[in-house]
Amino acid sequence: MKTSVRYFVEIQLSKDRYIASIHHGNPNVAISLPELKLGKEVEISIKGHSYSLGSLIQALVDYHESVLENVFDERGQLEIGTYLYNQLFGKLSHHHNDADDVEVRIITKDEHISGLPWILLANKGVFLSTAGWSIILSSHSDICDYELPPSPRMLVIAPQPLNVAKTRAENHLEVLGNLLSRADHRLLFGSHLKLATTWEEFTRLIKEFEPQIVYYYGHGQGNIHKGALLFATGTDKQCKDVPIANFALCLRHMTSKPCLVYINCCQGNAAGFLGAGMQLEDFIPAVVTNRTVARIDTAQEQAIRFWESVLLKGIPPHKAVANLYSDMNALDLSVDNVRWMNPVFHCHYDTWRSNPPTPANRLVHDPHWHLKIDRVAQFAKVSHYTREMLRERKPRSFAFVWYGEEGQGIEIFHQRLNVDIRRDLPNTHLYEVRPEWPMEFHNVNRSFSDMLTEAFEVNSMTDIPARIRTETHGRFGTQTLVYMRHIPVTSPKLINPRRLREYLEWWDAEFVSLLEPQQFALLGISFVVKKPPTFRKCIIDKERLNDLYLDKTVFRLLDKMERIARTDLLDFLRTHNIHLPIKRRDKVLEVILEKTGGHYEKTVEELKHLLERAWDLSEEDGQKNEELQEKYDY
């Protein structure tokens, strides 16, 4: 039989000393701890040297690497965690280390106590958080039940201010959107997911959209004196430092408060009273943020796993965070570095209820339908050449270019490739990289080299194969397909057909030659152009790229991304088993195309509204929806 236990550990400062009481939910039967040695000035021994608790907190806040390497290595973390455990539980006559589900709530209004690394609690050489214990911070002991509604409205905030290091948010949000929409068609960007990239969009959407979940993914700055989130502002996306207290004030003024906020940035909790946890937790039931500096790859992976647990599996947030610690090996983390100690969790809920979606019936609808309207010829060509390359193990790379006018789904085609390649090639590890084109080409070879070393986050081109191996987590014998997904070209000033030819020749000679035997490459370059026929003529007739001879790469120019036609929509409805009443189907499609002019992205938006109603009715009736009646006003 599964056993569970919950500790409430209430700690406060009384006459220059810390006292505590521990109970299981009833303060009347609490155990008193009359004097805890947890003050800032208290010194503890770590590997034979004395350090004050205040200095240890400061090292985490300021991310002093030399101190972290010497003090917060495996042995140092274990000694700190054992000390903290003994202060709380060392004098108790009965421990619950063998319980299946243990929850420890550190309840305090003291800035210093909340900053201690409680996540390191250790007993008998084991970090308890890695054994499934939930370590929770809270400012008060008043708790009540909360319920996350079905298909909750989620506001995602992902600013990229000018002249600030890239967050690589595009890929992260694409993965998140695909994950959620596969399980729940309402959890789609443009529907129950909304995106804010500027301060102005954020302040508008919290009023218009009234989100039940808020997820900030971006840069943060924190120390004991201040905590801030970096927003973009204005049309030129200038950087705006927004104190976390100001951000919290915006949420506090909402008519209906969110029940879950995740601040995924560096040092979101570092500022103590001014940090995300203590600013938000008093009125938000569940708050997740980061204790110290966060690496992009790890921060993204932890967030994806957290949202999958909470939104799709119905796991309470505190257990979802605990799972991140216990699954650190899967996240390529280790206790030899403090990064595993992110994130930190604050809450004041008692029982958390959720309404996760039932598994989607793919015969009724494909959650990725919005990626698959038309574009069959282009996708089939890429899919064919990629499969042939991986099966025959030659050539080593396939490169393709596609083009179209603005709004014709250039980026959506990228997304479709990512989704379908992962599905169709389950035994191949897909590693997507999204380079940004250089701003200058005084030295072409150097510019291309710098572009890829920055994209792979390595120091030199020769480090790239090892970086690719790292992405596969060392799985021996696994084929890896590096999908080089370039940011779409919107101006010919830098990347024109002639420069494209130079890049393809450089790619084949310099990059592909570095790949190891199990590594292959898929190069996708897209152009948003005003005159597609002129662009095609330049590629085919002037630069003759289709006749370009490359030693290790096959290159193809795909057909232009055309406007959507009525036959495309009919084929789409049949393929994805989407039922509309026959007597009204033609009129509905006619009105959609009349409103959108066949513009791909506008057509997708219209179909979203139509199909959400169709699927909602189907789910309510428990059968395929045969008619929309008057629910959809066309």
ROGUTOR-386483 format. One record per residue: x, y, z of N, C-alpha, C, O in turn. Coordinates in steps of 0.1 Angstrom, whole numbers, plus 5000, padded with zeros to 4 digits. Layout:
# ROGUTOR-386483
XYZXYZXYZXYZ;...
END
This chain:
# ROGUTOR-386483
500849885000500050005000500950125000501850135008;500650224991501450344990501250435002500050465006;502350485008502250565020502750705016503650725007;502150805022502550945020502551025033501750985042;503351125033503451205045503751345041504551365031;503251445049503451585046504051645059503351645069;505151715058505751785069505451935066505751995055;504952005076504952155076506052195086505952165098;507052265081508152315089508052465089508452535080;507552525100507352665101508552725109508752685120;509252815102510552865108510353025109509953085099;510753075120510653225122511853265130512453195138;512153395129513153455137512553515150511553585150;513053475162512553515175513753555184514453465188;513853685187514953725196516253685191517053615199;516553715179517953685173518253535171519353505170;517253455172517453315169516253255161515153305162;516553155154515553085146514952975154515652885160;513552975154512852865161511952805150511652865140;511552675153510652615143509652515150509852475162;508652485143507652385147507352295135507252345124;507252165138507052075127505751995130505551945141;504851985120503651915122503251855108503851885098;502151775109501651715097500351775092499551715085;500151905096498951975091498152025103497252105101;498451985115497752025127498752095136499452025144;498752235136499752305145499652275160500552295167;498452225164498252195178499052075183499252065195;499451995174500251875178501651885172502251785168;502252005171503452025165504651995175504452005187;505751955169507051935176507752065176507952125165;508252125187508952245187510452225186511052125192;511152305178512552305177512952445182512952545174;513352455195513552595201514752675196514752795198;515652605190516852685185517452615173518052505175;517352675162517952615150519252705147519252825147;520252635143521552705139521552725124522152655117;520752825120520552855106520852995102520553035091;521353075111521553215109522653245098523453155095;522653365093523653405083525053375087525953335080;525253405100526653405105527053265109528253245112;526153175110526453035114527452975104527152975092;528552915109529552855101529352705102529252645112;529452645090529452495089530752445082531352515075;531052325085532252265080531952195066531152105066;532652235056532552175043533952125038534852215036;534152005038535451945034536551995042537652025037;536352015055537352065064537552215065538452255073;536752285058536852435059535552495063534452435061;535552605070534352675075533852775066534552855060;532452775064531852865056530552915063529852825069;530253045062528953085068527853055059528053055047;526653025064525453005056525153125047524753105036;525353245052525153355044526053365032525553405021;527253325033528253325022527853225012528053245000;527253105016526853005007525753054998525653024986;524753115005523653174997524153274987523653274976;525053364992525553464983526253404971526153464960;526953294973527653234962526753184951526953194939;525553124956524553084946523853194939523653194927;523553304946522953414941523853484930523353514919;525053504934526053574924526653484914527353524905;526453354916527053244907528553264906529153274896;529153264918530653264919531153134915531153034923;531653114903532052984898533152924906533052804908;534153004910535252944917534752884931535152774935;533852954937533252904950532352784947532452684955;531552794937530652684934531452554931531052444935;532552564923533352454920533952384932534052264933;534452474941535152414953534252374964534452274971;533152454966532252424977531052344974530552254981;530452374962529252304958529452194948528752164939;530652124950530751994943529951884950529251914959;530151764945529251654951529451644966528451634973;530651644971530851624985530351744993529751735003;530651864988530151984994528651994995528052025006;527951964984526451964984525951864994524951895002;526551744995526051645004526251685019525351665027;527351755022527551795036526651915039526151915051;526352005030525352105032524052045035523352085044;523651955026522251895027522151815040521051815046;523151745044523151665056522951765068522251735078;523651875068523551975079522152025080521552025091;521552065069520152115069519152005074518252035081;519351885069518451775073518551755089517551745095;519751755094519951735108519351845116518851825127;519351965111518752075118517252065120516652095130;516652005109515151995110514751865116513751855124;515351755111514851625115515751535124515451425128;516951595127517851515134517451465148517851365153;516551545154516151515168514751455168514251425179;514151425157512851355157513051205160514051145155;512151155167512251015171511850925159512250805159;511050975150510550885139510650965126510051075125;511350905117511450965103510550885093510250775096;510350945082509550885072510350865059509750885048;511550835060512450825048511950715039512250715027;511250615045510750505036509350525030508850435023;508750635032507450665026507550675011508650725006;506550645004506550654990506450794985507050834975;505750874992505451014988505651105000504851105009;506751185000507051275011507151415006507751444995;506451505013506351645010506851725022506351715033;507851815019508351895030508052045026508552095016;507252115034506952255032507652335042507452335054;508652415036509352515045508552645045508452715035;507852675056507052785057507752895064508052885076;507953005058508753115064508453245056508253245044;508553355064508553485058509953555058510153665055;510953475062512253515064513053505051513153395045;513653605046514353615033515553515034515753445024;516253515044517453435045517053285045517753205038;516153245053515753105054515253055041515552945037;514453135034513853095021515053075011514853005001;516153145013517253135003518153015005519052984997;518052945017518852835019518552725009517452705005;519552645005519352544994518752415000519352315001;517452425004516752315010516652195000516452085005;516752224988516652114978517852004980517751894976;518852044988519951964991519751865003520651785006;518551875009518351795021518851655018518451585008;519651605027520251465025520351395038520551445048;520151265036520251175048520851035043520450985033;521850995051522450865048523050865034523050765027;523650985030524250995017523351005005523850994994;522051025007521151034996520451174996519951225006;520551244984519751364983518351334982517951264972;517551374991516151324992515251374981514351304977;515651484975514851534964515051444952514151434943;516151374950516351284939515651154942515551064933;515251134954514551014958512951034958512250944963;512551144952511151164951510551264961509351294960;511251314971510751404980510451544973511151584965;509351594977508951734972509351834982508851834993;510251924978510652034987509952164982510252204971;509152224991508352334988508552454997508752435009;508552574991508652694999507352754999506552754990;506952815011505652885012505852995023506652985032;505053105021505153215030504153205042504153275051;503153115040502153095051501652955050501852885041;500952915061500452785062498952765058498352655059;498352875054496952875050496852805036497452865026;496152695034496152625022494752595018493852575027;494452585005493152545001493252464988494352464982;492152404983492252324971492152414959491552514959;492752364948492752434935492552334924492952224925;491852384914491552294902491952364889491552484887;492752294881493152344868492052304858491752184857;491352404852490252364843490752294831491952294828;489852224824490152164811490752264801490252374801;491652224793492252314783492452454788491852554782;493252474798493452604804494052704794494852664786;493652824796494252934788495652964793495852994805;496652964784498052974788498653094780498653084768;499153184787499853294781501353264782501953254793;502053264770503453234769504153374766503753434756;505053414774505753534773507253504769507953444777;507653544757508953504752509553624745509653624732;510053724752510653844746512053814741512853734747;512453884731513853874726514354024723514254064712;514754084734515154224732516354244723517154154721;516354364717517554394708518854394715518954444727;519854334709521254334715521354254728522254284736;520454164730520554074742520753934736520153894726;521453854743521753714739520553634735519453654742;520653564724519453484719519053384729519853314735;517653374731517153264740516753144732516453044738;516753144719516353034710514952994714514552874715;514053094716512653064719511853004708510952924711;512153034696511352984685511252834685510152774684;512352764686512352614686511652564699510852464698;511952624710511252584723509752594722509052504726;509252704717507852724716507152634706506052594707;507952604695507452514685507252374691506252304689;508252324699508152194705507052194715506252094716;506952304723505852304733504452304726503552234730;504252384716503052384708502652254702501552214703;503652184696503352054690503051954701502151874699;503751954712503451864723502051874728501251784730;501652004731500252024737499152004727498151944730;499352044714498252034704498051894700496951854696;499051804701498851664698497851604708497151504704;497851654720496951594730495651664731494551604735;495651794728494451874730494351984719495252074719;493451974710493452064699493152204703493452294695;492652224715492552364719493852434724493952554723;494752344728496052394733496952424721497952354719;496552524713497252554701497452704701496552784705;498652754696498852894696497852964686497652914675;497253064691496153124684494753094690493753154687;494752984698493552944704493652954719493553064725;493952844727494052854741495552884745495852904757;496452894736497752944738497953074731497653094719;498353174738498653304733500153344735500653304746;500753414726502153454727502353604728501753674720;503053644738503453784739504953794738505753724745;505453884729506853904727507354034732508554064732;506454124736506854254741506054284753505054224757;506554384760505854434773504454484770503554454777;504254544758502954594755501954484752500854494756;502454374745501554264743501254194756500054154758;502154184765501854114778500854194785499854134790;500954324787499954404795498654404788497554414795;498554384775497254384768496654244770495454234772;497454144768496854004768496353964782495453884782;497054004792496553954805495154014808494453954816;494754124802493454184803492454114794491354074797;492854104781491954054771491753904772490653844770;492853834774492953684774492553624787492053504788;492953684798492753634812493253494813492553404816;494553484812495153344813495053284826495053354837;494953154826494953074839496353024842496552984853;497153024832498552984834499453094827499053134816;500553134833501453224827502853164827503353114837;503453164815504853104814505753214807505553244796;506753254815507753354810508953274807509553204815;509453284794510653224790511553334784511253384773;512653364791513453474786514653494796515053404803;515153614795516253654804515853714817514853784817;516553694827516353754840517653794846518653744843;517553894855518653934863518353944877517253994881;519153894886518853884900520053894909521053824907;519953964920520853954931520053994944518854014943;520754004955520054034967519354164967518454184975;519754254958519154394958518054414948517254504950;517954324938516954344928516754224920517554134919;515554214915515154104905514354154894513454234896;514754124882514154184870514054084859514853994857;512954104850512754034838513054124826512754244827;513754074816514054154805513054134794512954034787;512254244792511254244781511754324769512754404770;511154304758511354384746510154484746509054454750;510454604741509454714741509554784728510554814723;508354834723508254914711508554834698508754714699;508354894687508554834674509954794672510154694664;510954854678512354824676512854724686514054694686;511954674695512354574705513454614714514354524717;513554734718514554774728514354704741513254654744;515454684748515354614761514754694772515154814774;513854634780513254704791513354614803512854504804;514154664813514254584826512954614834512754724839;512254504836510954514844511154444857511354324858;511154524869511354454882510254354883509154364879;510654234889509654134891508454174900507354134898;508754274908507654334916506554404907505354394910;507054464896506154534887505354424879504154444876;506154324875505454214868504354144876503254124872;504754124889503754064898502554154900501454104902;502754284900501654384902500654374891499454384893;501154344879500254334867499354214869498154214866;499854104874499053984876498153994888497053944888;498654074898497754094910496554174907495454154913;496654254897495454344893494454264884493454324880;494754144880493854064871492654034879492654004891;491454034872490254004879490253864884489853834895;490653774875490753634879492253594878492853594868;492853564890494253534890494653404884493853314885;495853394878496353264873496553174885496753214896;496453044882496652944893498052884892498552814901;498852914881500152854880500952954871500552994861;502152994877503153074870504453014870504952964880;505153004858506452954857507353064851507153104840;508353104859509253204854510553134851511353104860;510853114838511953034834513053124829513153154817;513853174838514953264834516053244844515953164854;517153304842518253294851517953374864517453484863;518253314875518153374888516853444892516753544898;515753374887514453424890514053434905513253514909;514753354913514453344927515553414936515453414948;516553464929517753514936517553634945518253654955;516553714942516353844949515653834962515253934967;515453714967514753704980513353764980512453714972;513053864988511753924988511353984975510153984971;512354024967512054084954512153974943511954014931;512353854946512353744936510953694932509953734938;510953614922509653564917508853484927507653504928;509553404934508753314944508053394954506853374956;508753484961508053564972507153674967506353714975;507453724955506553824950505253764945504153834945;505253644941504053584934503253484943502053474942;503953424952503353304959502253344968501353254971;502153464973501153494982499753504976498753494982;499653524962498353524955498253424944497253414937;499453354940499353254930499553124937500553104944;498753024935498852894942500152814939500652754948;500652824927501852754924502752834915502352894905;504052844920505052924913506252844911506852794921;506752844899508052774896508952874890508652954882;510252874895511252964890512552894891512652784896;513652974887515052914888515752974899515753094902;516552894906517352934917518553014913518953114920;519252974902520453034898520553044883519553034877;521753044878521953054863521452934856521652824861;520652944845520152834838520652824824520752924817;521052704820521552684806520352664797519352604801;520352724785519252724776518752584774517552554775;519552484770519152354767518452284778517352224777;519052304790518452244802517152304806516152244809;517152444806515852514809514752474800513552464804;515052464787513952424778513452284780512252254781;514352194782513952054784513252034797512251964798;513652104808512952094821511552144819510552094825;511352254812510052314810509152224802507952214806;509652164792508852074783508351954792507151924791;509251904800508851784808507851834819506851764822;508051954824507052004835505752024829504751974834;505652094817504252114811503651984807502451974808;504451894802503851764798503251694810502151634810;503951694822503451634834502151704839501151634842;502151834839501051904846499851914836498751884841;500051944824498951974814498451844808497251834805;499251754805498851634797498651504806497851424803;499451494817499351384826498551404839498251314846;498251534841497451564853498251554866497651544877;499551564866500451544878500451684885500651784878;500251694898500351814905501751884903502751814902;501752014903503052084900504152044909505352034905;503952024923505051994932505651854928506851844929;504851764924505351634920506051644906507051574904;505551724898506151744885507551804886508551764879;507751894896509051954898509951844905511151834902;509451764914510151664921510651564911511751514912;509851534900510251444890511451494882512251414877;511551624881512751684874514051644881515051624875;513951644894515151614902515551464901516651424899;514451384903514751244903515051184889515651084888;514751264878515051224865516251294859516351314847;517151344868518251434863519151364852519651424844;519251224853520151164843519551174829520251194819;518251164828517551184815517751324810517651344798;517951414819518151554815519551594813519951704811;520451484813521851504812522451604822523351684819;521951594835522451674846523151574856522951454856;523951644865524651564875524751644887524751774886;524951584899525151654911526551714912526851784922;527351694902528651764902528551904898529651974897;527351954895527252094891525852144897524852074897;525852274901524652324908523452344898522352374903;523652324885522552344876521452244879520252274876;521752134885520652034888519652094898518552044899;520152194906519252244917518152334911517352374919;518152374899517052444893515952344890516352224886;514752374890514152494895513752484910514052394917;513152594915512652594929511152624929510652694920;510452564938508952564938508352624950508752594961;507452714948506652784959505152744957504652744945;504452724967503052704966502252724979502852714990;500952734978500152734990498852664987497752694993;498852564978497652484976497752354985498852314989;496552304988496452174996496352064986497351994984;495252044980495051944969494952014956494252114954;495651954946495652014932494951914924495251794922;493851964917493151874908493251934894493452054892;493251844884493451884870492451804862491951704866;492351844849491551784840492351754827492051824817;493251664827494051634815493251584804492151524806;493651614792492851564780492951414778493951354782;491851364773491851224770492751204757492751304749;493351094755494151074743493351104730492251054729;493951184722493351224709493151104700494051014699;491951094693491750994684492151044670491551134664;493250994665493851044653492951014641493151074630;492050924642491050894631490051004630489551034619;489851074641488951194641489651314636489151394628;490751344642491551464637493051444640493351384650;493851504632495251504633495651634641495351744635;496251634652496551754660497551844652497651964655;498151794642499051874634498451914620499251944611;497151914620496451944607496952074601497052084589;497152174610497452314605498752314597499052414591;499552214598500852204591500752144578501652144570;499552084575499551984564498452024553497951934546;498152144552497252184541498152204528499052294528;497852124518498652134505500152104508500452034518;500952164500502452144501502851994500503951964505;501951914494502251774493503451744485504351664488;503551814473504651794464506051824470506951754469;506051944477507251984483507751884494508851844495;506751854503507151764514507551624509508451564514;506851574499507151444494508551434489509251334491;509051544482510351544477511451534488512351464487;511251624498512151624509512151494517513251434520;510951434519510851314526511551194519512251114525;511351194506511951084497513451094498514050994500;514051204495515451214495516151194509517151134510;515451234519515951214533515951064536516951014541;514850994533514750854536515850774528516550684533;516050814515517050744507518450764512519250674513;518650884516520050914522520350834534521350774535;519350824543519550744556519650594553520350524560;518850544544518850404541520150364533520750264537;520550444523521750404515523050454521524150424517;522850544531524050604538524850694528526050704530;524150744518524850834509523650904501522650854499;523851034497525051124501524951144516524151094523;525851234521525951264535524951374539524651394550;524551454529523551564532522651584520522951564508;521451634523520451674513520151824516519751854527;520251904506519952054508518852094499518752044487;517952174504516752214496516452364499516752414510;515852424489515452564490513952574486513652514476;513152644494511852674489511552814491512252884498;510552864484510253004483508753034482508052954477;508453154485507053194483506853334488507753394494;505653394486505353524491505153524506504853424512;505153644512504953654526503553604530502553634523;503453524540502253474545501853344539500753284543;502653284531502353154524502853034532503152934526;503153054545503452934553504852884552505152764553;505852974550507252934548507752864561508252764560;507452934573507952874585507052754589507552654595;505852754585504952634588505452514582505352404587;506052524569506652414562507852354570507952234571;508652444576509752394584509152314596509652204599;508152364602507552294614507052154609507152054617;506352144598505852024593506951924591506851804595;508051964586509151874584509651814597509951694598;509751904607510251864620509251754626509751644630;507951784625506951684631506951554624507051444630;506951554610506751434603508051354602508051224602;509251414602510451344602510651264615511051154615;510251334626510351264639509451144639509751034645;508251164633507251054634507650934624507550824628;508150974612508450874602509750804603510050704597;510650864611512050804613512250784628513150854633;511550694634511650684649513050634653513350654665;513750564645515050514649516250614645517450574647;515850734641516850834638516650954648515551004650;517750994654517751104663517751234655518751264648;516751324656516651444649517251554658516651584669;518251624653518851734660518651864652519351874642;517751954656517452074649518352184653518452214665;518952254644519752374646519252484638518852464626;519152604644518552724637519552834636519452934644;520452834626521352944624520753074620519753074613;521353184624520953314619522053364609523253344612;521553414598522453464588523353574593522953654600;524653574588525553684592525053814588524353824578;525553924595525154054591526154114581525854214575;527254054579528254104569529053984564529153874570;529654004551530453904545531753954539532053934528;532454024548533854074543534753954541535553954531;534553854549535353724547534253614547533753574557;533853564535532753474533532953344541532053304549;534153284540534453164547534353184562533753094570;534853294567534853324582533453344586533053304597;532653414578531253444582530453314583529653304593;530553224573529853104574530253014586529452954593;531553014588532152934600531552994613531152914622;531653124614531153184627529653164629529253144640;528953164618527453134619527153004624526252984633;527852894620527652764625528152734639527552664647;529352794642529852774655528952834666528852784677;528452954662527453014671526152934673525652914684;525652884661524452804662524652674670523752634677;525752614669526052484676526652514690526752424698;526852644693527452684706528752604709528952544720;529652614700530952554701532052664698531652774693;533252634700534352734698534952724684535452824679;534852604678535352594664534552494657533852414663;534752494643534052394635534352254639533552164638;535652224643536052094646535352034658535351914661;534752124666534052084678532552034675531951974684;532152054663530752034660530351884661529351844666;531151794655530751644656530651604671529651524674;531451654680531351614694530051674700529351604708;529651794695528451854700527251774695526251754703;527351724683526251634678526151504686525051464689;527251444689527251324698526651354711525851274716;526951474717526351504730524851514729524151474739;524251554718522851564717522151434717521051414721;522851324712522351194712522551124726522151004727;523151194736523351134749524151014748524050924757;525051004738526050894738525350764734525950654736;524250764727523550634723524350574712524350624701;525050464714525950404704525050344693524050284694;525550374681524950324669523750394664523150354654;523350504670522150584666522450674655523450754655;521650664644521850764633521350894638520250904644;522051004635521651134638521451214625522351224617;520251284624520051374613520051514618519151554626;521051584614521151724618520251804608520651824596;519251864613518351944605518752094607518352154617;519452144597519952284597518852364592518652384579;518052424600516852504597517152654598517052714608;517552714586517952854586516752944588515652914584;517053054595516053164596515653204582516553234574;514353214578513953254565514653384560514753484568;515053384547515653504541514553594537513753564529;514553714542513453814538514053934530513254014526;515353934528515954044521517053994512517853914517;517154034499518253984491519554064493520554034486;519654154502520854234504522054154508523154184504;521754054516522853974521522853834515523953784509;521753764515521653634509520853634496519653634496;521553634485520953634472521353504465522153424471;520853464454521253344447522753314445523153204446;523453424443524953404441525553364454526353274455;525153434465525753394478525253264483525953184489;524053224479523553094482524452984475524752884482;524853014463525752914457527052904464527552794467;527553014469528853014477528652934490529452854494;527452954496527252884508527052734506527652654514;526352694496526252544493527552484490527852374495;528452554483529752494480530552484493531252384496;530552594501531252584514530652474523531452404530;529352464524528652364532529152224528529552144537;529252194516529652064511531052034514531451924518;531952134513533352114514533752124529534652044533;533152214537533652234550532852174561533352114571;531552174560530652124571530451974569530651894579;529951934558529651794556530851704558530651584562;531951744554533151664555533551634570534351544573;532951714579533251694594532351584600532751534610;531251554593530351454599530951324601531651264593;530551264612531051124616530151024609529051064603;530550894608529850794600528350784603527550764594;527850814616526450794619525750934618524550944622;526351034613525751164613525551214598526351194590;524251254596523851304583523251444585522951484596;523051514574522551654575521451684565521451634553;520451754569519351804561519451954562519252014573;519652024551519852164550518652234544518352204532;517852314551516652374546516852524546517052584557;516652594535516852734533515552784526515152734516;514952884532513652944527513853084524514553164531;513153134513513153274509511753324508510853264502;511553434515510253514513510553624503511253714505;509853604491510153694480508853764475507753724477;509053874468507953954463507553904449506453914445;508553854441508353814428508853674426510053654421;508053574430508553434429509053394415510153324414;508453434404508953384391510353444388511253374382;510653564392511953624390512953554399514153524394;512653514411513553444420513853304414515053264413;512853234409513153104403514053114391514953034389;513753214382514553234370516053254374516953214367;516253334384517653364389518353244394519453214391;517553154401518153034407518452934395519552874395;517552914386517652814376518452854364519452784360;518152974359518853014346520153094348521053074341;520153184358521353264360522453194368523553184363;522053144380523053084388523152934385524152864389;522152874379522152734375522452644387523352554386;521752664398522052594410521552444408522152354415;520552424400520152284398521252194391521252074392;522252264385523352194378524552194387525652144382;524452244399525652254408526152114412525352034417;527452094409527951964413528551974427529452054430;528051894436528551884450529051744453528351654449;530051734460530651594463529851514472529651394470;529351574483528651494493527251544496526551494505;526651624487525351684490524551684477525051704466;523251654478522251664468521451794470520951814481;521351874460520552004462519351994453519451954441;518252044458516952064450516252194453516152234465;515752254443514852374445513452314444513052254435;512752344455511352294456510452394448510752504446;509252344445508252434439507852544448507952544460;507352654442506852774449505752734458504952654455;505652804470504552784479503352864473503352984474;502452794468501252854461500252904471500252864483;499252974466498153014474497152894475497152804467;496352884486495452774488494252784479493752884477;493952674473492752664464491652574470491952504480;490452584464489352504469489652354469489352284478;490252304458490652164458491552124469491552014474;492452214473493452184484492652164497492952074505;491652244499490852234511489952104511489852044522;489452074500488651944499489551824502489151734509;490751824496491651714498492051704513492151604519;492251824519492651834533491551774542491851694551;490251814539489151764548489051614546488751544556;489151564534489051414532490151344539489951244546;491451394537492551324542492551314557492951214563;492151424564492151424579490751394585490551424597;489851334577488651284582487851394590487351364601;487751514584487051624591485751634583485651664571;484651624591483251614585482551754586482451804597;482151794575481251914574479951864567480051774559;478851934570477551894563477751924548478052034544;477451824540477651834526476951954520477452024511;475651974525474852074519475452214522475052314515;476352224532476852354535478352364533478952474533;478952254530480452244528480952344518481852414520;480352334506480852424495480752564498481652644495;479652604505479552744509480552784519481052894518;480752694529481752734539483152754533483852844536;483552664524484852674518484952794509486052864509;483852824502483852944494484053074501484853164497;483353074513483453204521484853214527485453324528;485453094532486753104537487753154527488553244530;487753104515488753154505488453294500489353364497;487153334501486853474497487453564508487953674505;487353524520487953614531489453614531490053714535;490053504528491553494529492253514516493453534516;491553504504492253514492493253394489494153414481;493053284496494053174495495353194503496253114502;495453304510496553334518496753224529495753204537;497853154529497953034536497753054551496852984557;498353144557498253164572496953214576496453174586;496353304568494953344571493953234570493053224577;494153144560493253034558493352934570492352884574;494552914575494752834587493952894598493352814606;494053024600493353084611491853064610491153034620;491253084598489853054596489452914599488452884605;490352814594490052674597490052644612489352554616;490952704619491052684633489752704640489252624648;489052824637487852854643486752754639485952704647;486752714626485752624621485952484627484952424632;487152434627487352294632487252284647486852174652;487652384654487452374669486052354673485652274682;485152424666483752404668483252264664482452194671;483752224652483352084648483851984657483051884661;485051984662485651884671484951894685484751794691;484752014689484052024702482651964702482351894712;481951984691480651914690480751764690479951694696;481851724682482051574681482351514695481851404698;483151584703483451534716482251534725482051444734;481451634724480251644733479251534729478651474738;479151504717478151394712478751254714477951154714;480051244715480651114716480751044702480950924702;480551114691480651064678481051164668481251284672;481351124656481751224646480751324644479551294644;481151444642480151554640479651554626480551564616;478351534623477851524610477351664605477151684593;477051754614476651884609476951984620476951964632;477152104615477452214624476252304627476352394636;475152264621473852344623474152494621474752534611;473752574631473952714630475052764639475252884641;475852664644476952704654478052784647478652874654;478252764634479352834627478652924617478052884608;478753054619477953154612478653194599479253304598;478453114589478953154575477753164567477853204555;
END
